[in-house]
Amino acid sequence: MGLAAFALVCVWTVAHTVPRIRTDLESRSAIALQSAGLPLDLVVFNGRDAVLTRSLAEPQYTDSATRVLQQIPGIRSIRVSSPDSMLSGR
């Protein structure tokens, strides 16, 4: 019984913490990108992983955005992906 309760608390904590972390990173990233004069729709998050989405259309943005995002604590990784690969799930 005690182990099951502990597991339930762990699952509940993760389920309620991860969305807040992602929201915080999205907010801080939007502020940083806007301050750098970059489009706000350039990045999406999957947990703590940032995915840059305009690499083929406007490659000059991805280099700048990568440098901006690397300065934000809490982002685990930054991956560049074309808009087409985002639709196909790659």
Buried (B, 14 or more C-beta within 10 A) or exposed (E): EEEEEEEEEEEEEEEEEEEEEBEBBBEBBBEBBEEBEBEEEBBBBEEBBBBBBBBEEEEEBBEBBBEBBEEBEEBEEBEBBBEEBEEEEE
